[in-house]
Amino acid sequence: VKEFKKVLFSKSTEKLHNWIKKYEKSSIQGIQSFIHGIKRDIVAVENAIIYEYSNGLAEGKINKIKLIKRMMYGRCKFETLKNKILLIEHN
């Protein structure tokens, strides 16, 4: 895990591919599954290593809105939901 973390922050996709080659023959099922997932979406993983950009802030806001929406489900109109979201974000 520590080694993979170093690969992520190295800004080098070559190190990622070397890490995959090193551990793809591992007997640990969890690592096998993890590597399979990485290979399935290798372009996204490479981009996460290369670029500093992240959509984490937007995803956090979306999750917060969904949580509020679930809590208020069936109790109010859209206008009330909008006001509650704006009130929470203002504070």
Backbone hydrogen bonds, N-H to C=O, Kabsch-Sander energy under -0.5 kcal/mol:
donor,donor_aa,acceptor,acceptor_aa,energy
5,K,1,V,-2.2
6,K,2,K,-1.9
7,V,3,E,-1.8
8,L,4,F,-2.3
9,F,5,K,-1.7
10,S,6,K,-0.5
10,S,7,V,-1.0
11,K,8,L,-0.5
12,S,7,V,-0.6
16,L,12,S,-1.0
17,H,13,T,-2.3
18,N,14,E,-2.2
19,W,15,K,-2.4
20,I,16,L,-2.5
21,K,17,H,-2.3
22,K,18,N,-2.2
23,Y,19,W,-1.9
24,E,20,I,-1.8
26,S,23,Y,-1.8
29,Q,27,S,-0.6
32,Q,28,I,-1.9
33,S,29,Q,-2.5
34,F,30,G,-2.1
35,I,31,I,-2.7
36,H,32,Q,-2.2
37,G,33,S,-2.1
38,I,34,F,-2.1
39,K,35,I,-2.7
40,R,36,H,-1.9
41,D,37,G,-1.2
42,I,39,K,-1.1
45,V,41,D,-1.8
46,E,42,I,-2.8
47,N,43,V,-2.4
48,A,44,A,-2.1
49,I,45,V,-1.6
50,I,46,E,-2.5
51,Y,47,N,-2.6
59,E,55,N,-2.6
60,G,56,G,-2.3
61,K,57,L,-1.9
62,I,58,A,-2.4
63,N,59,E,-2.5
64,K,60,G,-2.0
65,I,61,K,-2.3
66,K,62,I,-2.4
67,L,63,N,-2.2
68,I,64,K,-2.3
69,K,65,I,-2.6
70,R,66,K,-2.4
71,M,67,L,-2.2
72,M,68,I,-1.8
73,Y,70,R,-0.9
75,R,72,M,-2.4
76,C,72,M,-0.7
81,L,77,K,-1.8
82,K,78,F,-2.9
83,N,79,E,-2.3
84,K,80,T,-2.3
85,I,81,L,-2.4
86,L,82,K,-2.5
87,L,83,N,-2.3
88,I,84,K,-2.4
89,E,85,I,-2.5
90,H,86,L,-1.9
91,N,87,L,-1.5
